[in-house]
């Protein structure tokens, strides 16, 4: 049987912190529900950093992950839903969608016993439907993470791009169309008090689908400054520009646009384009002639990404759809200048600390590459401007911002309840 939280009402106390006038003030009590392996890679890493960042910001965090993969910050209480001691459900054998649904059911049942002890619930897509329904009945404010754009939008643009290229997404791939998951997520969208959008691009995809600004909340992701840091390179002594791509090599990331733009630019004559990531089946074959150019280096999956970033001048990410790519913040922290599309969800400003192009605009991206290749003073200026603001995009900063977003959601929910 799943671990019971019978008695949690007694175990979970209403902690408090002192205000400036020494009067006890309630500490923000957060239930963080994550249906996957907290602390693993990709979104599991994002969720893990959020939990730690919230704790550092002063929140009282009760985490309900499917499985705890990596230890969290001291003080965070963890109650896994799909693991009991050394026994855990296999997501692969059980099926990810079924595992997320079971997690959601367990959290919703636990929530009934925690009414009055939780100020806000943070949920993740695909594993939140029952939890959101229970929270609505119990009048607990909720926040639903949107780690990508609106799901229907994402499916549509990725499918269209694949058709244009003649590439088929692998069965079961996270961005292959899944009608049942789409229906579930769209119902979750409507139930949540607020949708947490990590970029302006994500917000636009929801506004374009009829959502109001009041249904959306803008937060951000971050990077680990102890792992991603610059080597104080000037870039002026290099013979050619070194451009880096990091990520899954698939149409969604726009690598084909990056290759075309690179080969149109002057930089390909003396520079290097490094590609770190694995290709989905059939995609590399469509790009064979461009990948064969002597300036292009396929590196495959790498475990030394921070060092690759420190040795590169720029990071390119011409995505057609993203949430807010962590690699863009990690690259900034490592001293790379960003060459990104508007859909990359990067925290940057065009011609201030990065160069930004419209989705699919190969001509502009190629011109940006050539510009940085020929104007090393501009490259240095953008790098310095970026370095001056990276303290605002760490995971610690992201935790503080999320804490503030929670307070706004709670305040708005109380106002709405009394209106």
C-alpha beads as a LAMMPS data file, in Angstrom:
LAMMPS data file: protein, C-alpha beads

419 atoms
418 bonds

1 atom types
1 bond types

-500.0 500.0 xlo xhi
-500.0 500.0 ylo yhi
-500.0 500.0 zlo zhi

Masses

1 110.0

Atoms # bond

1 1 1 0.000 0.000 0.000
2 1 1 1.207 3.560 -0.684
3 1 1 2.755 5.301 2.295
4 1 1 0.011 6.849 4.374
5 1 1 0.140 10.358 5.732
6 1 1 -2.183 9.478 8.583
7 1 1 -1.036 11.683 11.394
8 1 1 0.560 14.312 9.139
9 1 1 -1.795 16.810 10.731
10 1 1 0.154 16.294 13.950
11 1 1 3.603 15.981 12.374
12 1 1 3.397 19.063 10.155
13 1 1 3.389 22.121 12.354
14 1 1 2.598 25.690 11.491
15 1 1 6.180 26.986 11.517
16 1 1 6.841 30.678 11.997
17 1 1 9.504 33.284 11.432
18 1 1 10.050 36.567 13.210
19 1 1 9.109 39.824 11.546
20 1 1 10.983 43.095 11.979
21 1 1 8.934 43.912 15.086
22 1 1 9.614 40.438 16.565
23 1 1 5.978 39.428 16.087
24 1 1 5.665 35.813 14.862
25 1 1 4.559 35.641 11.248
26 1 1 3.344 32.485 9.500
27 1 1 5.901 30.818 7.270
28 1 1 4.765 30.128 3.710
29 1 1 3.719 26.472 3.586
30 1 1 4.196 24.908 0.171
31 1 1 3.125 21.474 -1.000
32 1 1 5.308 20.660 -4.001
33 1 1 3.852 17.825 -6.081
34 1 1 6.139 16.339 -8.738
35 1 1 5.140 13.073 -10.447
36 1 1 8.611 12.086 -11.682
37 1 1 12.069 11.383 -10.193
38 1 1 12.997 14.482 -8.225
39 1 1 16.663 15.245 -8.818
40 1 1 17.172 13.228 -12.006
41 1 1 17.871 15.036 -15.286
42 1 1 15.932 17.567 -17.397
43 1 1 12.610 18.616 -15.775
44 1 1 13.470 16.455 -12.759
45 1 1 16.550 18.639 -12.265
46 1 1 14.464 21.803 -12.684
47 1 1 11.991 20.658 -10.038
48 1 1 14.817 19.703 -7.671
49 1 1 16.380 23.148 -8.025
50 1 1 13.012 24.805 -7.424
51 1 1 12.477 22.867 -4.203
52 1 1 15.943 23.819 -2.955
53 1 1 15.512 27.429 -4.048
54 1 1 12.194 27.718 -2.223
55 1 1 13.747 26.357 0.953
56 1 1 16.585 28.853 0.654
57 1 1 14.025 31.645 0.201
58 1 1 12.404 30.706 3.508
59 1 1 9.467 28.529 2.480
60 1 1 8.328 25.528 4.508
61 1 1 8.347 22.899 1.762
62 1 1 6.598 19.531 1.857
63 1 1 7.580 17.653 -1.312
64 1 1 5.557 14.804 -2.784
65 1 1 7.723 13.440 -5.624
66 1 1 7.025 10.195 -7.395
67 1 1 10.540 9.089 -6.427
68 1 1 13.351 10.938 -4.672
69 1 1 16.381 10.528 -6.930
70 1 1 18.691 13.036 -5.226
71 1 1 18.674 14.439 -1.716
72 1 1 17.123 17.877 -1.268
73 1 1 18.077 20.779 0.982
74 1 1 17.925 20.293 4.763
75 1 1 14.517 21.133 6.184
76 1 1 12.546 20.011 3.127
77 1 1 10.219 17.166 4.096
78 1 1 9.835 14.505 1.436
79 1 1 7.015 11.943 1.132
80 1 1 7.458 9.916 -2.116
81 1 1 4.289 8.554 -3.705
82 1 1 5.715 5.785 -5.888
83 1 1 8.491 4.470 -3.633
84 1 1 8.351 2.646 -0.303
85 1 1 11.791 2.156 1.229
86 1 1 13.917 0.463 -1.436
87 1 1 10.866 -0.597 -3.436
88 1 1 9.757 1.712 -6.219
89 1 1 7.503 1.627 -9.244
90 1 1 9.308 1.358 -12.574
91 1 1 8.165 4.221 -14.809
92 1 1 9.355 2.289 -17.848
93 1 1 7.473 -0.930 -17.040
94 1 1 4.400 0.673 -15.489
95 1 1 4.207 3.409 -18.122
96 1 1 4.973 7.072 -17.481
97 1 1 1.394 8.278 -17.994
98 1 1 -0.021 5.635 -15.656
99 1 1 2.654 6.396 -13.062
100 1 1 1.830 10.108 -13.191
101 1 1 -1.879 9.341 -12.825
102 1 1 -1.216 7.117 -9.796
103 1 1 0.941 9.825 -8.231
104 1 1 -1.845 12.342 -8.804
105 1 1 -4.405 10.042 -7.140
106 1 1 -2.181 9.501 -4.093
107 1 1 -1.464 13.225 -3.673
108 1 1 -5.152 14.074 -3.954
109 1 1 -5.970 11.575 -1.194
110 1 1 -3.203 12.906 1.041
111 1 1 -4.416 16.429 0.470
112 1 1 -7.701 15.693 2.189
113 1 1 -5.791 15.204 5.461
114 1 1 -3.667 18.320 5.005
115 1 1 -6.439 20.895 4.617
116 1 1 -5.616 23.952 6.715
117 1 1 -1.897 23.147 6.751
118 1 1 -1.005 24.166 3.195
119 1 1 -0.956 27.719 1.798
120 1 1 -0.320 26.818 -1.849
121 1 1 0.209 23.731 -3.996
122 1 1 2.753 23.603 -6.828
123 1 1 1.893 20.949 -9.420
124 1 1 3.360 19.664 -12.679
125 1 1 1.522 18.830 -15.934
126 1 1 0.233 15.344 -16.568
127 1 1 0.153 14.475 -12.879
128 1 1 -2.100 17.109 -11.357
129 1 1 -5.729 16.669 -12.443
130 1 1 -7.139 15.011 -9.304
131 1 1 -4.921 17.143 -7.074
132 1 1 -6.194 20.347 -8.666
133 1 1 -9.805 19.210 -8.300
134 1 1 -9.278 18.403 -4.610
135 1 1 -7.482 21.700 -4.004
136 1 1 -10.295 23.627 -5.666
137 1 1 -12.843 21.921 -3.427
138 1 1 -10.688 22.653 -0.367
139 1 1 -10.057 26.236 -1.537
140 1 1 -6.287 25.906 -1.597
141 1 1 -4.549 28.082 -4.241
142 1 1 -2.632 26.140 -6.890
143 1 1 0.161 26.818 -9.358
144 1 1 0.689 24.574 -12.388
145 1 1 4.181 24.509 -13.891
146 1 1 4.384 25.163 -17.615
147 1 1 7.824 23.890 -18.542
148 1 1 6.900 24.244 -22.222
149 1 1 4.566 26.304 -24.342
150 1 1 0.856 25.481 -24.545
151 1 1 0.815 21.753 -25.311
152 1 1 -1.488 22.036 -28.321
153 1 1 0.701 24.783 -29.785
154 1 1 3.844 22.718 -29.184
155 1 1 2.372 19.639 -30.860
156 1 1 1.190 21.644 -33.850
157 1 1 4.418 23.527 -34.583
158 1 1 6.625 20.479 -34.062
159 1 1 4.427 18.332 -36.304
160 1 1 4.403 21.008 -38.999
161 1 1 8.189 21.354 -38.906
162 1 1 8.657 17.582 -39.051
163 1 1 6.372 17.352 -42.071
164 1 1 8.292 20.128 -43.792
165 1 1 11.572 18.308 -43.235
166 1 1 10.216 14.834 -43.903
167 1 1 11.117 13.600 -40.405
168 1 1 8.943 11.467 -38.135
169 1 1 9.150 11.915 -34.370
170 1 1 9.999 8.634 -32.597
171 1 1 7.037 6.872 -31.042
172 1 1 6.686 7.869 -27.412
173 1 1 8.867 10.956 -27.769
174 1 1 7.740 13.721 -25.421
175 1 1 6.914 16.006 -28.351
176 1 1 5.108 13.390 -30.435
177 1 1 1.352 14.042 -30.418
178 1 1 -0.534 12.275 -27.592
179 1 1 -4.260 13.005 -27.665
180 1 1 -4.996 11.578 -24.194
181 1 1 -2.222 13.598 -22.550
182 1 1 -3.339 16.751 -24.367
183 1 1 -6.917 16.364 -23.099
184 1 1 -5.676 15.830 -19.555
185 1 1 -3.319 18.812 -19.617
186 1 1 -5.913 21.162 -21.110
187 1 1 -8.272 20.272 -18.279
188 1 1 -5.464 20.936 -15.804
189 1 1 -4.924 24.360 -17.376
190 1 1 -8.475 25.363 -16.519
191 1 1 -8.400 24.108 -12.938
192 1 1 -5.171 25.731 -11.732
193 1 1 -5.314 29.070 -9.937
194 1 1 -2.346 30.208 -12.036
195 1 1 -0.162 28.770 -14.768
196 1 1 3.536 29.317 -14.050
197 1 1 5.185 30.572 -17.239
198 1 1 9.009 30.682 -17.287
199 1 1 9.229 32.955 -20.338
200 1 1 7.323 35.621 -22.236
201 1 1 7.126 33.215 -25.173
202 1 1 5.244 30.644 -23.088
203 1 1 2.866 33.350 -21.878
204 1 1 2.134 34.402 -25.467
205 1 1 1.186 30.859 -26.485
206 1 1 -1.453 30.828 -23.736
207 1 1 -2.695 34.350 -24.406
208 1 1 -3.088 33.396 -28.079
209 1 1 -5.289 30.478 -26.961
210 1 1 -7.690 32.748 -25.080
211 1 1 -6.204 32.724 -21.593
212 1 1 -6.201 35.987 -19.684
213 1 1 -3.209 37.677 -18.094
214 1 1 -4.835 37.030 -14.701
215 1 1 -4.606 33.255 -15.291
216 1 1 -0.856 33.413 -15.880
217 1 1 2.092 34.101 -13.588
218 1 1 5.621 34.835 -14.777
219 1 1 8.461 33.137 -12.940
220 1 1 11.875 31.986 -14.183
221 1 1 14.404 29.183 -14.149
222 1 1 18.095 29.503 -13.354
223 1 1 21.588 28.056 -13.488
224 1 1 24.111 26.692 -10.991
225 1 1 26.938 29.216 -10.760
226 1 1 29.195 26.674 -9.047
227 1 1 29.168 24.541 -12.197
228 1 1 28.777 27.105 -14.963
229 1 1 31.288 29.953 -14.739
230 1 1 33.520 31.774 -17.246
231 1 1 37.271 31.436 -17.741
232 1 1 37.579 35.178 -18.420
233 1 1 38.244 34.563 -22.113
234 1 1 38.471 37.671 -24.253
235 1 1 37.730 35.965 -27.552
236 1 1 39.913 38.450 -29.391
237 1 1 42.874 36.124 -29.781
238 1 1 41.044 33.358 -31.623
239 1 1 41.441 32.908 -35.356
240 1 1 37.777 32.064 -35.838
241 1 1 34.455 32.093 -34.027
242 1 1 33.503 29.016 -31.998
243 1 1 29.728 28.463 -31.937
244 1 1 28.165 25.769 -29.755
245 1 1 24.822 23.965 -29.883
246 1 1 23.787 21.886 -26.852
247 1 1 20.613 19.824 -26.639
248 1 1 18.569 17.077 -28.204
249 1 1 19.122 17.199 -31.945
250 1 1 15.553 17.303 -33.255
251 1 1 13.506 19.659 -35.458
252 1 1 12.027 21.408 -32.393
253 1 1 15.450 22.793 -31.450
254 1 1 15.997 24.237 -34.924
255 1 1 19.447 22.757 -35.468
256 1 1 18.791 22.686 -39.217
257 1 1 18.319 26.461 -39.124
258 1 1 21.565 26.867 -37.200
259 1 1 23.497 24.767 -39.720
260 1 1 22.093 26.654 -42.691
261 1 1 22.820 30.013 -41.069
262 1 1 26.351 28.957 -40.112
263 1 1 27.217 27.842 -43.631
264 1 1 25.823 31.093 -45.069
265 1 1 27.965 33.133 -42.692
266 1 1 31.590 34.218 -43.015
267 1 1 32.347 32.425 -39.743
268 1 1 32.377 28.962 -41.356
269 1 1 35.526 29.886 -43.285
270 1 1 37.772 29.866 -40.207
271 1 1 35.550 29.013 -37.225
272 1 1 34.040 25.911 -35.676
273 1 1 30.450 24.876 -35.064
274 1 1 30.306 22.323 -32.238
275 1 1 27.168 20.181 -31.873
276 1 1 26.751 18.427 -28.519
277 1 1 23.739 16.123 -28.435
278 1 1 22.193 12.987 -29.875
279 1 1 20.075 13.006 -33.034
280 1 1 16.614 11.495 -33.294
281 1 1 16.372 8.806 -36.014
282 1 1 16.240 10.202 -39.541
283 1 1 17.121 13.800 -38.655
284 1 1 20.888 13.634 -39.236
285 1 1 20.273 11.956 -42.591
286 1 1 18.294 15.007 -43.728
287 1 1 21.223 17.238 -42.801
288 1 1 24.045 15.075 -44.166
289 1 1 25.557 17.589 -46.577
290 1 1 25.633 20.396 -43.997
291 1 1 26.975 18.151 -41.223
292 1 1 29.787 17.067 -43.559
293 1 1 31.248 20.585 -43.804
294 1 1 34.777 20.651 -42.302
295 1 1 33.867 23.461 -39.882
296 1 1 31.061 21.388 -38.306
297 1 1 31.957 19.004 -35.468
298 1 1 29.444 16.413 -34.218
299 1 1 30.334 15.614 -30.622
300 1 1 27.391 13.421 -29.615
301 1 1 26.184 13.396 -26.023
302 1 1 28.739 15.050 -23.734
303 1 1 29.294 15.167 -19.997
304 1 1 31.690 18.120 -20.190
305 1 1 29.191 20.763 -21.314
306 1 1 30.378 23.429 -18.834
307 1 1 33.920 23.162 -20.228
308 1 1 32.640 23.243 -23.812
309 1 1 30.767 26.431 -22.995
310 1 1 33.835 28.021 -21.431
311 1 1 35.788 27.303 -24.623
312 1 1 33.083 28.681 -26.939
313 1 1 32.275 32.225 -27.982
314 1 1 28.569 31.782 -28.564
315 1 1 25.701 29.403 -27.912
316 1 1 23.132 29.040 -30.677
317 1 1 19.560 27.883 -30.051
318 1 1 17.128 28.662 -32.909
319 1 1 14.222 26.723 -31.347
320 1 1 10.726 26.793 -32.788
321 1 1 9.236 26.010 -29.348
322 1 1 10.613 25.965 -25.793
323 1 1 9.667 26.726 -22.241
324 1 1 12.818 28.460 -21.104
325 1 1 15.862 26.452 -22.134
326 1 1 18.182 25.982 -19.153
327 1 1 21.119 25.763 -21.531
328 1 1 20.725 29.464 -22.374
329 1 1 21.206 30.482 -18.727
330 1 1 24.026 28.009 -18.249
331 1 1 25.753 29.374 -21.347
332 1 1 25.425 32.942 -20.105
333 1 1 26.911 31.889 -16.785
334 1 1 29.836 30.322 -18.670
335 1 1 30.564 33.472 -20.660
336 1 1 28.906 32.582 -23.978
337 1 1 26.988 35.173 -25.979
338 1 1 23.540 33.932 -26.968
339 1 1 22.331 33.603 -30.562
340 1 1 18.741 32.567 -29.980
341 1 1 15.260 32.650 -31.454
342 1 1 12.356 34.417 -29.790
343 1 1 10.970 30.982 -28.918
344 1 1 14.022 29.854 -26.931
345 1 1 12.643 31.446 -23.760
346 1 1 16.045 32.957 -22.998
347 1 1 16.388 35.720 -20.422
348 1 1 18.227 38.267 -22.543
349 1 1 17.829 41.447 -24.595
350 1 1 18.674 41.838 -28.252
351 1 1 21.816 43.916 -28.881
352 1 1 22.303 44.436 -25.145
353 1 1 23.569 41.038 -24.008
354 1 1 22.541 38.730 -26.867
355 1 1 21.352 38.604 -30.471
356 1 1 17.767 37.431 -30.994
357 1 1 16.056 36.458 -34.261
358 1 1 12.541 35.493 -35.306
359 1 1 11.755 31.793 -35.513
360 1 1 12.998 30.355 -38.800
361 1 1 14.723 33.582 -39.891
362 1 1 17.918 32.037 -41.258
363 1 1 19.026 35.264 -42.953
364 1 1 19.000 37.209 -39.679
365 1 1 20.724 34.420 -37.739
366 1 1 23.409 34.165 -40.414
367 1 1 23.920 37.929 -40.281
368 1 1 24.230 37.753 -36.480
369 1 1 26.865 35.023 -36.729
370 1 1 28.857 37.003 -39.279
371 1 1 28.545 40.155 -37.163
372 1 1 30.090 38.505 -34.115
373 1 1 32.742 36.844 -36.270
374 1 1 33.841 40.167 -37.729
375 1 1 33.216 42.494 -34.777
376 1 1 35.033 41.096 -31.764
377 1 1 34.503 44.375 -29.905
378 1 1 30.744 43.807 -30.095
379 1 1 31.202 40.198 -28.992
380 1 1 33.151 41.418 -25.978
381 1 1 30.595 44.107 -25.163
382 1 1 27.690 41.653 -25.246
383 1 1 29.660 39.229 -23.087
384 1 1 30.433 41.897 -20.474
385 1 1 26.821 43.105 -20.390
386 1 1 25.639 39.529 -19.952
387 1 1 28.132 38.881 -17.141
388 1 1 26.939 41.980 -15.310
389 1 1 23.425 40.568 -14.871
390 1 1 23.887 36.797 -14.471
391 1 1 23.434 37.046 -10.703
392 1 1 19.750 37.582 -11.441
393 1 1 19.363 34.251 -13.260
394 1 1 20.824 31.810 -10.726
395 1 1 18.653 29.144 -9.133
396 1 1 18.811 31.090 -5.869
397 1 1 17.338 34.139 -7.608
398 1 1 14.732 31.924 -9.274
399 1 1 13.696 30.556 -5.872
400 1 1 13.178 34.039 -4.476
401 1 1 11.117 35.038 -7.485
402 1 1 8.945 31.911 -7.247
403 1 1 8.387 32.620 -3.534
404 1 1 7.126 36.091 -4.464
405 1 1 4.877 34.677 -7.186
406 1 1 3.316 32.329 -4.628
407 1 1 2.502 35.276 -2.357
408 1 1 0.827 37.093 -5.258
409 1 1 -1.228 34.003 -6.145
410 1 1 -2.356 33.540 -2.534
411 1 1 -3.272 37.223 -2.221
412 1 1 -5.205 37.187 -5.499
413 1 1 -7.012 33.976 -4.563
414 1 1 -8.162 35.506 -1.286
415 1 1 -9.398 38.621 -3.092
416 1 1 -11.272 36.505 -5.631
417 1 1 -12.827 34.398 -2.866
418 1 1 -14.233 37.481 -1.168
419 1 1 -15.429 39.250 -4.319

Bonds

1 1 1 2
2 1 2 3
3 1 3 4
4 1 4 5
5 1 5 6
6 1 6 7
7 1 7 8
8 1 8 9
9 1 9 10
10 1 10 11
11 1 11 12
12 1 12 13
13 1 13 14
14 1 14 15
15 1 15 16
16 1 16 17
17 1 17 18
18 1 18 19
19 1 19 20
20 1 20 21
21 1 21 22
22 1 22 23
23 1 23 24
24 1 24 25
25 1 25 26
26 1 26 27
27 1 27 28
28 1 28 29
29 1 29 30
30 1 30 31
31 1 31 32
32 1 32 33
33 1 33 34
34 1 34 35
35 1 35 36
36 1 36 37
37 1 37 38
38 1 38 39
39 1 39 40
40 1 40 41
41 1 41 42
42 1 42 43
43 1 43 44
44 1 44 45
45 1 45 46
46 1 46 47
47 1 47 48
48 1 48 49
49 1 49 50
50 1 50 51
51 1 51 52
52 1 52 53
53 1 53 54
54 1 54 55
55 1 55 56
56 1 56 57
57 1 57 58
58 1 58 59
59 1 59 60
60 1 60 61
61 1 61 62
62 1 62 63
63 1 63 64
64 1 64 65
65 1 65 66
66 1 66 67
67 1 67 68
68 1 68 69
69 1 69 70
70 1 70 71
71 1 71 72
72 1 72 73
73 1 73 74
74 1 74 75
75 1 75 76
76 1 76 77
77 1 77 78
78 1 78 79
79 1 79 80
80 1 80 81
81 1 81 82
82 1 82 83
83 1 83 84
84 1 84 85
85 1 85 86
86 1 86 87
87 1 87 88
88 1 88 89
89 1 89 90
90 1 90 91
91 1 91 92
92 1 92 93
93 1 93 94
94 1 94 95
95 1 95 96
96 1 96 97
97 1 97 98
98 1 98 99
99 1 99 100
100 1 100 101
101 1 101 102
102 1 102 103
103 1 103 104
104 1 104 105
105 1 105 106
106 1 106 107
107 1 107 108
108 1 108 109
109 1 109 110
110 1 110 111
111 1 111 112
112 1 112 113
113 1 113 114
114 1 114 115
115 1 115 116
116 1 116 117
117 1 117 118
118 1 118 119
119 1 119 120
120 1 120 121
121 1 121 122
122 1 122 123
123 1 123 124
124 1 124 125
125 1 125 126
126 1 126 127
127 1 127 128
128 1 128 129
129 1 129 130
130 1 130 131
131 1 131 132
132 1 132 133
133 1 133 134
134 1 134 135
135 1 135 136
136 1 136 137
137 1 137 138
138 1 138 139
139 1 139 140
140 1 140 141
141 1 141 142
142 1 142 143
143 1 143 144
144 1 144 145
145 1 145 146
146 1 146 147
147 1 147 148
148 1 148 149
149 1 149 150
150 1 150 151
151 1 151 152
152 1 152 153
153 1 153 154
154 1 154 155
155 1 155 156
156 1 156 157
157 1 157 158
158 1 158 159
159 1 159 160
160 1 160 161
161 1 161 162
162 1 162 163
163 1 163 164
164 1 164 165
165 1 165 166
166 1 166 167
167 1 167 168
168 1 168 169
169 1 169 170
170 1 170 171
171 1 171 172
172 1 172 173
173 1 173 174
174 1 174 175
175 1 175 176
176 1 176 177
177 1 177 178
178 1 178 179
179 1 179 180
180 1 180 181
181 1 181 182
182 1 182 183
183 1 183 184
184 1 184 185
185 1 185 186
186 1 186 187
187 1 187 188
188 1 188 189
189 1 189 190
190 1 190 191
191 1 191 192
192 1 192 193
193 1 193 194
194 1 194 195
195 1 195 196
196 1 196 197
197 1 197 198
198 1 198 199
199 1 199 200
200 1 200 201
201 1 201 202
202 1 202 203
203 1 203 204
204 1 204 205
205 1 205 206
206 1 206 207
207 1 207 208
208 1 208 209
209 1 209 210
210 1 210 211
211 1 211 212
212 1 212 213
213 1 213 214
214 1 214 215
215 1 215 216
216 1 216 217
217 1 217 218
218 1 218 219
219 1 219 220
220 1 220 221
221 1 221 222
222 1 222 223
223 1 223 224
224 1 224 225
225 1 225 226
226 1 226 227
227 1 227 228
228 1 228 229
229 1 229 230
230 1 230 231
231 1 231 232
232 1 232 233
233 1 233 234
234 1 234 235
235 1 235 236
236 1 236 237
237 1 237 238
238 1 238 239
239 1 239 240
240 1 240 241
241 1 241 242
242 1 242 243
243 1 243 244
244 1 244 245
245 1 245 246
246 1 246 247
247 1 247 248
248 1 248 249
249 1 249 250
250 1 250 251
251 1 251 252
252 1 252 253
253 1 253 254
254 1 254 255
255 1 255 256
256 1 256 257
257 1 257 258
258 1 258 259
259 1 259 260
260 1 260 261
261 1 261 262
262 1 262 263
263 1 263 264
264 1 264 265
265 1 265 266
266 1 266 267
267 1 267 268
268 1 268 269
269 1 269 270
270 1 270 271
271 1 271 272
272 1 272 273
273 1 273 274
274 1 274 275
275 1 275 276
276 1 276 277
277 1 277 278
278 1 278 279
279 1 279 280
280 1 280 281
281 1 281 282
282 1 282 283
283 1 283 284
284 1 284 285
285 1 285 286
286 1 286 287
287 1 287 288
288 1 288 289
289 1 289 290
290 1 290 291
291 1 291 292
292 1 292 293
293 1 293 294
294 1 294 295
295 1 295 296
296 1 296 297
297 1 297 298
298 1 298 299
299 1 299 300
300 1 300 301
301 1 301 302
302 1 302 303
303 1 303 304
304 1 304 305
305 1 305 306
306 1 306 307
307 1 307 308
308 1 308 309
309 1 309 310
310 1 310 311
311 1 311 312
312 1 312 313
313 1 313 314
314 1 314 315
315 1 315 316
316 1 316 317
317 1 317 318
318 1 318 319
319 1 319 320
320 1 320 321
321 1 321 322
322 1 322 323
323 1 323 324
324 1 324 325
325 1 325 326
326 1 326 327
327 1 327 328
328 1 328 329
329 1 329 330
330 1 330 331
331 1 331 332
332 1 332 333
333 1 333 334
334 1 334 335
335 1 335 336
336 1 336 337
337 1 337 338
338 1 338 339
339 1 339 340
340 1 340 341
341 1 341 342
342 1 342 343
343 1 343 344
344 1 344 345
345 1 345 346
346 1 346 347
347 1 347 348
348 1 348 349
349 1 349 350
350 1 350 351
351 1 351 352
352 1 352 353
353 1 353 354
354 1 354 355
355 1 355 356
356 1 356 357
357 1 357 358
358 1 358 359
359 1 359 360
360 1 360 361
361 1 361 362
362 1 362 363
363 1 363 364
364 1 364 365
365 1 365 366
366 1 366 367
367 1 367 368
368 1 368 369
369 1 369 370
370 1 370 371
371 1 371 372
372 1 372 373
373 1 373 374
374 1 374 375
375 1 375 376
376 1 376 377
377 1 377 378
378 1 378 379
379 1 379 380
380 1 380 381
381 1 381 382
382 1 382 383
383 1 383 384
384 1 384 385
385 1 385 386
386 1 386 387
387 1 387 388
388 1 388 389
389 1 389 390
390 1 390 391
391 1 391 392
392 1 392 393
393 1 393 394
394 1 394 395
395 1 395 396
396 1 396 397
397 1 397 398
398 1 398 399
399 1 399 400
400 1 400 401
401 1 401 402
402 1 402 403
403 1 403 404
404 1 404 405
405 1 405 406
406 1 406 407
407 1 407 408
408 1 408 409
409 1 409 410
410 1 410 411
411 1 411 412
412 1 412 413
413 1 413 414
414 1 414 415
415 1 415 416
416 1 416 417
417 1 417 418
418 1 418 419
